[in-house]
Amino acid sequence: MLIVITGLDGSGTSTIAEKLHKMDEGSYLLHMPSEVYRDRSSIDRGVRDISPKAVV
């Protein structure tokens, strides 16, 4: 089974995911995007470097 929880920042999605994870000891808890992509500004700069007309 795959459960995907989405929501706005601060809406409790991580809290719910952690509680569900604790209820099933055989489960895996994954966070998207990974830590590598947490800094949105670096991604935005990369897009602007490639395409200066991009509005992000």
N, CA, C, O and CB atoms as a CASP TS submission, in Angstrom:
PFRMAT TS
TARGET T0000
AUTHOR 0000-0000-0000
METHOD Language model
MODEL 1
PARENT N/A
ATOM      1  N   MET     1       0.848  -1.171   0.000  1.00  0.00           N
ATOM      2  CA  MET     1       0.000   0.000   0.000  1.00  0.00           C
ATOM      3  C   MET     1       0.891   1.231   0.000  1.00  0.00           C
ATOM      4  O   MET     1       1.928   1.255   0.664  1.00  0.00           O
ATOM      5  CB  MET     1      -0.963   0.000   1.216  1.00  0.00           C
ATOM      6  N   LEU     2       0.496   2.225  -0.726  1.00  0.00           N
ATOM      7  CA  LEU     2       1.193   3.506  -0.769  1.00  0.00           C
ATOM      8  C   LEU     2       0.224   4.588  -0.335  1.00  0.00           C
ATOM      9  O   LEU     2      -0.872   4.711  -0.883  1.00  0.00           O
ATOM     10  CB  LEU     2       1.761   3.800  -2.190  1.00  0.00           C
ATOM     11  N   ILE     3       0.632   5.368   0.649  1.00  0.00           N
ATOM     12  CA  ILE     3      -0.182   6.491   1.112  1.00  0.00           C
ATOM     13  C   ILE     3       0.601   7.760   0.837  1.00  0.00           C
ATOM     14  O   ILE     3       1.751   7.884   1.256  1.00  0.00           O
ATOM     15  CB  ILE     3      -0.546   6.362   2.637  1.00  0.00           C
ATOM     16  N   VAL     4      -0.007   8.693   0.144  1.00  0.00           N
ATOM     17  CA  VAL     4       0.612   9.979  -0.162  1.00  0.00           C
ATOM     18  C   VAL     4      -0.192  11.057   0.551  1.00  0.00           C
ATOM     19  O   VAL     4      -1.410  11.146   0.404  1.00  0.00           O
ATOM     20  CB  VAL     4       0.672  10.242  -1.711  1.00  0.00           C
ATOM     21  N   ILE     5       0.509  11.867   1.320  1.00  0.00           N
ATOM     22  CA  ILE     5      -0.147  12.948   2.059  1.00  0.00           C
ATOM     23  C   ILE     5       0.388  14.264   1.517  1.00  0.00           C
ATOM     24  O   ILE     5       1.596  14.504   1.535  1.00  0.00           O
ATOM     25  CB  ILE     5       0.098  12.827   3.613  1.00  0.00           C
ATOM     26  N   THR     6      -0.502  15.106   1.039  1.00  0.00           N
ATOM     27  CA  THR     6      -0.085  16.410   0.515  1.00  0.00           C
ATOM     28  C   THR     6      -0.812  17.516   1.254  1.00  0.00           C
ATOM     29  O   THR     6      -1.894  17.305   1.802  1.00  0.00           O
ATOM     30  CB  THR     6      -0.354  16.510  -1.002  1.00  0.00           C
ATOM     31  N   GLY     7      -0.219  18.680   1.266  1.00  0.00           N
ATOM     32  CA  GLY     7      -0.862  19.817   1.914  1.00  0.00           C
ATOM     33  C   GLY     7       0.072  20.999   1.961  1.00  0.00           C
ATOM     34  O   GLY     7       1.247  20.889   1.613  1.00  0.00           O
ATOM     35  N   LEU     8      -0.439  22.109   2.383  1.00  0.00           N
ATOM     36  CA  LEU     8       0.342  23.331   2.503  1.00  0.00           C
ATOM     37  C   LEU     8       1.319  23.230   3.659  1.00  0.00           C
ATOM     38  O   LEU     8       1.099  22.473   4.605  1.00  0.00           O
ATOM     39  CB  LEU     8      -0.574  24.538   2.689  1.00  0.00           C
ATOM     40  N   ASP     9       2.402  23.995   3.580  1.00  0.00           N
ATOM     41  CA  ASP     9       3.360  24.044   4.687  1.00  0.00           C
ATOM     42  C   ASP     9       2.629  24.439   5.966  1.00  0.00           C
ATOM     43  O   ASP     9       1.825  25.371   5.973  1.00  0.00           O
ATOM     44  CB  ASP     9       4.517  25.043   4.383  1.00  0.00           C
ATOM     45  N   GLY    10       2.916  23.725   7.035  1.00  0.00           N
ATOM     46  CA  GLY    10       2.330  24.056   8.330  1.00  0.00           C
ATOM     47  C   GLY    10       0.933  23.500   8.552  1.00  0.00           C
ATOM     48  O   GLY    10       0.310  23.795   9.572  1.00  0.00           O
ATOM     49  N   SER    11       0.422  22.690   7.603  1.00  0.00           N
ATOM     50  CA  SER    11      -0.946  22.181   7.748  1.00  0.00           C
ATOM     51  C   SER    11      -1.014  20.847   8.492  1.00  0.00           C
ATOM     52  O   SER    11      -2.102  20.311   8.701  1.00  0.00           O
ATOM     53  CB  SER    11      -1.578  22.026   6.385  1.00  0.00           C
ATOM     54  N   GLY    12       0.134  20.311   8.890  1.00  0.00           N
ATOM     55  CA  GLY    12       0.131  19.094   9.687  1.00  0.00           C
ATOM     56  C   GLY    12       0.401  17.811   8.911  1.00  0.00           C
ATOM     57  O   GLY    12       0.220  16.720   9.452  1.00  0.00           O
ATOM     58  N   THR    13       0.824  17.916   7.670  1.00  0.00           N
ATOM     59  CA  THR    13       1.048  16.702   6.876  1.00  0.00           C
ATOM     60  C   THR    13       2.166  15.847   7.461  1.00  0.00           C
ATOM     61  O   THR    13       2.050  14.622   7.492  1.00  0.00           O
ATOM     62  CB  THR    13       1.381  17.069   5.429  1.00  0.00           C
ATOM     63  N   SER    14       3.233  16.465   7.920  1.00  0.00           N
ATOM     64  CA  SER    14       4.337  15.703   8.515  1.00  0.00           C
ATOM     65  C   SER    14       3.904  15.030   9.808  1.00  0.00           C
ATOM     66  O   SER    14       4.295  13.895  10.082  1.00  0.00           O
ATOM     67  CB  SER    14       5.539  16.616   8.779  1.00  0.00           C
ATOM     68  N   THR    15       3.109  15.716  10.593  1.00  0.00           N
ATOM     69  CA  THR    15       2.617  15.146  11.857  1.00  0.00           C
ATOM     70  C   THR    15       1.758  13.919  11.599  1.00  0.00           C
ATOM     71  O   THR    15       1.924  12.891  12.255  1.00  0.00           O
ATOM     72  CB  THR    15       1.813  16.191  12.647  1.00  0.00           C
ATOM     73  N   ILE    16       0.852  14.024  10.658  1.00  0.00           N
ATOM     74  CA  ILE    16      -0.010  12.883  10.312  1.00  0.00           C
ATOM     75  C   ILE    16       0.824  11.733   9.778  1.00  0.00           C
ATOM     76  O   ILE    16       0.604  10.581  10.151  1.00  0.00           O
ATOM     77  CB  ILE    16      -1.073  13.292   9.272  1.00  0.00           C
ATOM     78  N   ALA    17       1.784  12.037   8.903  1.00  0.00           N
ATOM     79  CA  ALA    17       2.634  10.995   8.325  1.00  0.00           C
ATOM     80  C   ALA    17       3.418  10.269   9.415  1.00  0.00           C
ATOM     81  O   ALA    17       3.518   9.042   9.395  1.00  0.00           O
ATOM     82  CB  ALA    17       3.600  11.599   7.291  1.00  0.00           C
ATOM     83  N   GLU    18       3.965  11.011  10.355  1.00  0.00           N
ATOM     84  CA  GLU    18       4.726  10.400  11.443  1.00  0.00           C
ATOM     85  C   GLU    18       3.837   9.523  12.317  1.00  0.00           C
ATOM     86  O   GLU    18       4.258   8.444  12.734  1.00  0.00           O
ATOM     87  CB  GLU    18       5.394  11.479  12.293  1.00  0.00           C
ATOM     88  N   LYS    19       2.629   9.962  12.597  1.00  0.00           N
ATOM     89  CA  LYS    19       1.707   9.159  13.416  1.00  0.00           C
ATOM     90  C   LYS    19       1.318   7.874  12.696  1.00  0.00           C
ATOM     91  O   LYS    19       1.276   6.810  13.313  1.00  0.00           O
ATOM     92  CB  LYS    19       0.444   9.969  13.761  1.00  0.00           C
ATOM     93  N   LEU    20       1.033   7.959  11.402  1.00  0.00           N
ATOM     94  CA  LEU    20       0.713   6.751  10.634  1.00  0.00           C
ATOM     95  C   LEU    20       1.905   5.801  10.589  1.00  0.00           C
ATOM     96  O   LEU    20       1.746   4.586  10.705  1.00  0.00           O
ATOM     97  CB  LEU    20       0.281   7.121   9.205  1.00  0.00           C
ATOM     98  N   HIS    21       3.085   6.359  10.421  1.00  0.00           N
ATOM     99  CA  HIS    21       4.305   5.560  10.371  1.00  0.00           C
ATOM    100  C   HIS    21       4.515   4.788  11.680  1.00  0.00           C
ATOM    101  O   HIS    21       4.895   3.617  11.662  1.00  0.00           O
ATOM    102  CB  HIS    21       5.517   6.459  10.086  1.00  0.00           C
ATOM    103  N   LYS    22       4.266   5.445  12.798  1.00  0.00           N
ATOM    104  CA  LYS    22       4.421   4.798  14.106  1.00  0.00           C
ATOM    105  C   LYS    22       3.400   3.680  14.307  1.00  0.00           C
ATOM    106  O   LYS    22       3.657   2.743  15.063  1.00  0.00           O
ATOM    107  CB  LYS    22       4.283   5.831  15.226  1.00  0.00           C
ATOM    108  N   MET    23       2.258   3.761  13.646  1.00  0.00           N
ATOM    109  CA  MET    23       1.219   2.741  13.786  1.00  0.00           C
ATOM    110  C   MET    23       1.547   1.464  13.012  1.00  0.00           C
ATOM    111  O   MET    23       0.992   0.405  13.305  1.00  0.00           O
ATOM    112  CB  MET    23      -0.112   3.294  13.315  1.00  0.00           C
ATOM    113  N   ASP    24       2.443   1.555  12.028  1.00  0.00           N
ATOM    114  CA  ASP    24       2.799   0.401  11.201  1.00  0.00           C
ATOM    115  C   ASP    24       4.309   0.225  11.228  1.00  0.00           C
ATOM    116  O   ASP    24       5.035   0.927  10.524  1.00  0.00           O
ATOM    117  CB  ASP    24       2.287   0.573   9.737  1.00  0.00           C
ATOM    118  N   GLU    25       4.783  -0.718  12.047  1.00  0.00           N
ATOM    119  CA  GLU    25       6.230  -0.868  12.213  1.00  0.00           C
ATOM    120  C   GLU    25       6.940  -1.346  10.952  1.00  0.00           C
ATOM    121  O   GLU    25       8.167  -1.269  10.889  1.00  0.00           O
ATOM    122  CB  GLU    25       6.510  -1.827  13.331  1.00  0.00           C
ATOM    123  N   GLY    26       6.233  -1.827   9.965  1.00  0.00           N
ATOM    124  CA  GLY    26       6.847  -2.255   8.716  1.00  0.00           C
ATOM    125  C   GLY    26       6.841  -1.183   7.646  1.00  0.00           C
ATOM    126  O   GLY    26       7.179  -1.452   6.493  1.00  0.00           O
ATOM    127  N   SER    27       6.462   0.025   8.013  1.00  0.00           N
ATOM    128  CA  SER    27       6.312   1.093   7.017  1.00  0.00           C
ATOM    129  C   SER    27       7.602   1.885   6.836  1.00  0.00           C
ATOM    130  O   SER    27       8.523   1.809   7.650  1.00  0.00           O
ATOM    131  CB  SER    27       5.181   2.036   7.420  1.00  0.00           C
ATOM    132  N   TYR    28       7.639   2.637   5.757  1.00  0.00           N
ATOM    133  CA  TYR    28       8.734   3.556   5.462  1.00  0.00           C
ATOM    134  C   TYR    28       8.148   4.959   5.389  1.00  0.00           C
ATOM    135  O   TYR    28       7.063   5.162   4.844  1.00  0.00           O
ATOM    136  CB  TYR    28       9.472   3.173   4.125  1.00  0.00           C
ATOM    137  N   LEU    29       8.863   5.905   5.932  1.00  0.00           N
ATOM    138  CA  LEU    29       8.432   7.300   5.892  1.00  0.00           C
ATOM    139  C   LEU    29       9.389   8.070   4.991  1.00  0.00           C
ATOM    140  O   LEU    29      10.571   8.209   5.306  1.00  0.00           O
ATOM    141  CB  LEU    29       8.384   7.925   7.329  1.00  0.00           C
ATOM    142  N   LEU    30       8.884   8.560   3.889  1.00  0.00           N
ATOM    143  CA  LEU    30       9.692   9.307   2.928  1.00  0.00           C
ATOM    144  C   LEU    30       9.194  10.738   2.845  1.00  0.00           C
ATOM    145  O   LEU    30       7.992  10.992   2.933  1.00  0.00           O
ATOM    146  CB  LEU    30       9.656   8.638   1.535  1.00  0.00           C
ATOM    147  N   HIS    31      10.104  11.653   2.679  1.00  0.00           N
ATOM    148  CA  HIS    31       9.749  13.072   2.536  1.00  0.00           C
ATOM    149  C   HIS    31      10.139  13.525   1.144  1.00  0.00           C
ATOM    150  O   HIS    31      11.237  13.226   0.674  1.00  0.00           O
ATOM    151  CB  HIS    31      10.448  13.953   3.623  1.00  0.00           C
ATOM    152  N   MET    32       9.260  14.233   0.494  1.00  0.00           N
ATOM    153  CA  MET    32       9.548  14.794  -0.819  1.00  0.00           C
ATOM    154  C   MET    32       9.304  16.284  -0.773  1.00  0.00           C
ATOM    155  O   MET    32       8.320  16.681  -0.150  1.00  0.00           O
ATOM    156  CB  MET    32       8.688  14.128  -1.919  1.00  0.00           C
ATOM    157  N   PRO    33      10.067  17.105  -1.341  1.00  0.00           N
ATOM    158  CA  PRO    33      11.327  16.758  -1.967  1.00  0.00           C
ATOM    159  C   PRO    33      12.376  16.433  -0.918  1.00  0.00           C
ATOM    160  O   PRO    33      12.237  16.794   0.251  1.00  0.00           O
ATOM    161  CB  PRO    33      11.808  17.889  -2.863  1.00  0.00           C
ATOM    162  N   SER    34      13.426  15.746  -1.350  1.00  0.00           N
ATOM    163  CA  SER    34      14.496  15.367  -0.423  1.00  0.00           C
ATOM    164  C   SER    34      15.222  16.621   0.064  1.00  0.00           C
ATOM    165  O   SER    34      14.992  17.718  -0.445  1.00  0.00           O
ATOM    166  CB  SER    34      15.496  14.386  -1.102  1.00  0.00           C
ATOM    167  N   GLU    35      16.080  16.453   1.030  1.00  0.00           N
ATOM    168  CA  GLU    35      16.830  17.583   1.600  1.00  0.00           C
ATOM    169  C   GLU    35      17.606  18.349   0.533  1.00  0.00           C
ATOM    170  O   GLU    35      17.810  19.556   0.661  1.00  0.00           O
ATOM    171  CB  GLU    35      17.794  17.087   2.675  1.00  0.00           C
ATOM    172  N   VAL    36      18.036  17.659  -0.511  1.00  0.00           N
ATOM    173  CA  VAL    36      18.811  18.308  -1.573  1.00  0.00           C
ATOM    174  C   VAL    36      18.017  19.442  -2.212  1.00  0.00           C
ATOM    175  O   VAL    36      18.597  20.449  -2.620  1.00  0.00           O
ATOM    176  CB  VAL    36      19.221  17.284  -2.643  1.00  0.00           C
ATOM    177  N   TYR    37      16.700  19.291  -2.304  1.00  0.00           N
ATOM    178  CA  TYR    37      15.868  20.275  -2.992  1.00  0.00           C
ATOM    179  C   TYR    37      15.066  21.166  -2.044  1.00  0.00           C
ATOM    180  O   TYR    37      14.159  21.868  -2.492  1.00  0.00           O
ATOM    181  CB  TYR    37      14.929  19.571  -3.925  1.00  0.00           C
ATOM    182  N   ARG    38      15.371  21.154  -0.772  1.00  0.00           N
ATOM    183  CA  ARG    38      14.611  21.966   0.183  1.00  0.00           C
ATOM    184  C   ARG    38      14.805  23.460  -0.052  1.00  0.00           C
ATOM    185  O   ARG    38      13.912  24.254   0.242  1.00  0.00           O
ATOM    186  CB  ARG    38      15.016  21.616   1.605  1.00  0.00           C
ATOM    187  N   ASP    39      15.968  23.849  -0.581  1.00  0.00           N
ATOM    188  CA  ASP    39      16.256  25.259  -0.818  1.00  0.00           C
ATOM    189  C   ASP    39      15.704  25.656  -2.177  1.00  0.00           C
ATOM    190  O   ASP    39      16.409  25.562  -3.182  1.00  0.00           O
ATOM    191  CB  ASP    39      17.779  25.541  -0.737  1.00  0.00           C
ATOM    192  N   ARG    40      14.479  26.088  -2.221  1.00  0.00           N
ATOM    193  CA  ARG    40      13.783  26.426  -3.462  1.00  0.00           C
ATOM    194  C   ARG    40      14.505  27.515  -4.239  1.00  0.00           C
ATOM    195  O   ARG    40      14.493  27.505  -5.470  1.00  0.00           O
ATOM    196  CB  ARG    40      12.363  26.866  -3.162  1.00  0.00           C
ATOM    197  N   SER    41      15.128  28.444  -3.546  1.00  0.00           N
ATOM    198  CA  SER    41      15.766  29.573  -4.232  1.00  0.00           C
ATOM    199  C   SER    41      16.887  29.106  -5.153  1.00  0.00           C
ATOM    200  O   SER    41      17.086  29.699  -6.213  1.00  0.00           O
ATOM    201  CB  SER    41      16.315  30.572  -3.213  1.00  0.00           C
ATOM    202  N   SER    42      17.625  28.062  -4.782  1.00  0.00           N
ATOM    203  CA  SER    42      18.698  27.575  -5.653  1.00  0.00           C
ATOM    204  C   SER    42      18.123  26.982  -6.936  1.00  0.00           C
ATOM    205  O   SER    42      18.730  27.113  -7.999  1.00  0.00           O
ATOM    206  CB  SER    42      19.555  26.525  -4.921  1.00  0.00           C
ATOM    207  N   ILE    43      16.982  26.343  -6.855  1.00  0.00           N
ATOM    208  CA  ILE    43      16.322  25.800  -8.043  1.00  0.00           C
ATOM    209  C   ILE    43      15.847  26.942  -8.926  1.00  0.00           C
ATOM    210  O   ILE    43      16.033  26.908 -10.142  1.00  0.00           O
ATOM    211  CB  ILE    43      15.132  24.884  -7.652  1.00  0.00           C
ATOM    212  N   ASP    44      15.237  27.954  -8.322  1.00  0.00           N
ATOM    213  CA  ASP    44      14.751  29.110  -9.079  1.00  0.00           C
ATOM    214  C   ASP    44      15.897  29.808  -9.808  1.00  0.00           C
ATOM    215  O   ASP    44      15.757  30.184 -10.972  1.00  0.00           O
ATOM    216  CB  ASP    44      14.037  30.101  -8.146  1.00  0.00           C
ATOM    217  N   ARG    45      17.032  29.983  -9.126  1.00  0.00           N
ATOM    218  CA  ARG    45      18.186  30.629  -9.768  1.00  0.00           C
ATOM    219  C   ARG    45      18.661  29.813 -10.959  1.00  0.00           C
ATOM    220  O   ARG    45      19.007  30.375 -11.999  1.00  0.00           O
ATOM    221  CB  ARG    45      19.340  30.813  -8.761  1.00  0.00           C
ATOM    222  N   GLY    46      18.679  28.473 -10.815  1.00  0.00           N
ATOM    223  CA  GLY    46      19.100  27.610 -11.906  1.00  0.00           C
ATOM    224  C   GLY    46      18.198  27.750 -13.120  1.00  0.00           C
ATOM    225  O   GLY    46      18.668  27.761 -14.258  1.00  0.00           O
ATOM    226  N   VAL    47      16.910  27.857 -12.872  1.00  0.00           N
ATOM    227  CA  VAL    47      15.950  28.030 -13.976  1.00  0.00           C
ATOM    228  C   VAL    47      16.189  29.369 -14.666  1.00  0.00           C
ATOM    229  O   VAL    47      16.198  29.439 -15.895  1.00  0.00           O
ATOM    230  CB  VAL    47      14.484  27.945 -13.457  1.00  0.00           C
ATOM    231  N   ARG    48      16.382  30.422 -13.891  1.00  0.00           N
ATOM    232  CA  ARG    48      16.631  31.743 -14.483  1.00  0.00           C
ATOM    233  C   ARG    48      17.939  31.788 -15.247  1.00  0.00           C
ATOM    234  O   ARG    48      18.044  32.485 -16.257  1.00  0.00           O
ATOM    235  CB  ARG    48      16.637  32.809 -13.406  1.00  0.00           C
ATOM    236  N   ASP    49      18.955  31.042 -14.770  1.00  0.00           N
ATOM    237  CA  ASP    49      20.234  30.998 -15.479  1.00  0.00           C
ATOM    238  C   ASP    49      20.065  30.352 -16.841  1.00  0.00           C
ATOM    239  O   ASP    49      20.656  30.801 -17.823  1.00  0.00           O
ATOM    240  CB  ASP    49      21.283  30.238 -14.660  1.00  0.00           C
ATOM    241  N   ILE    50      19.258  29.295 -16.905  1.00  0.00           N
ATOM    242  CA  ILE    50      19.043  28.579 -18.163  1.00  0.00           C
ATOM    243  C   ILE    50      18.119  29.363 -19.088  1.00  0.00           C
ATOM    244  O   ILE    50      18.344  29.429 -20.296  1.00  0.00           O
ATOM    245  CB  ILE    50      18.461  27.187 -17.894  1.00  0.00           C
ATOM    246  N   SER    51      17.079  29.954 -18.508  1.00  0.00           N
ATOM    247  CA  SER    51      16.096  30.684 -19.298  1.00  0.00           C
ATOM    248  C   SER    51      15.783  32.021 -18.612  1.00  0.00           C
ATOM    249  O   SER    51      14.892  32.087 -17.766  1.00  0.00           O
ATOM    250  CB  SER    51      14.800  29.838 -19.484  1.00  0.00           C
ATOM    251  N   PRO    52      16.506  33.079 -18.971  1.00  0.00           N
ATOM    252  CA  PRO    52      16.322  34.378 -18.306  1.00  0.00           C
ATOM    253  C   PRO    52      14.887  34.912 -18.374  1.00  0.00           C
ATOM    254  O   PRO    52      14.502  35.737 -17.545  1.00  0.00           O
ATOM    255  CB  PRO    52      17.253  35.391 -18.922  1.00  0.00           C
ATOM    256  N   LYS    53      14.105  34.465 -19.327  1.00  0.00           N
ATOM    257  CA  LYS    53      12.725  34.940 -19.440  1.00  0.00           C
ATOM    258  C   LYS    53      11.794  34.240 -18.468  1.00  0.00           C
ATOM    259  O   LYS    53      10.644  34.653 -18.313  1.00  0.00           O
ATOM    260  CB  LYS    53      12.223  34.746 -20.849  1.00  0.00           C
ATOM    261  N   ALA    54      12.265  33.187 -17.811  1.00  0.00           N
ATOM    262  CA  ALA    54      11.429  32.435 -16.873  1.00  0.00           C
ATOM    263  C   ALA    54      11.090  33.310 -15.679  1.00  0.00           C
ATOM    264  O   ALA    54      11.963  33.968 -15.114  1.00  0.00           O
ATOM    265  CB  ALA    54      12.138  31.139 -16.410  1.00  0.00           C
ATOM    266  N   VAL    55       9.852  33.318 -15.307  1.00  0.00           N
ATOM    267  CA  VAL    55       9.406  34.041 -14.116  1.00  0.00           C
ATOM    268  C   VAL    55       9.026  33.000 -13.086  1.00  0.00           C
ATOM    269  O   VAL    55       8.098  32.217 -13.289  1.00  0.00           O
ATOM    270  CB  VAL    55       8.201  35.012 -14.427  1.00  0.00           C
ATOM    271  N   VAL    56       9.754  32.995 -11.975  1.00  0.00           N
ATOM    272  CA  VAL    56       9.506  32.004 -10.940  1.00  0.00           C
ATOM    273  C   VAL    56       9.136  32.689  -9.664  1.00  0.00           C
ATOM    274  O   VAL    56       8.885  32.027  -8.657  1.00  0.00           O
ATOM    275  CB  VAL    56      10.715  31.108 -10.729  1.00  0.00           C
TER
END
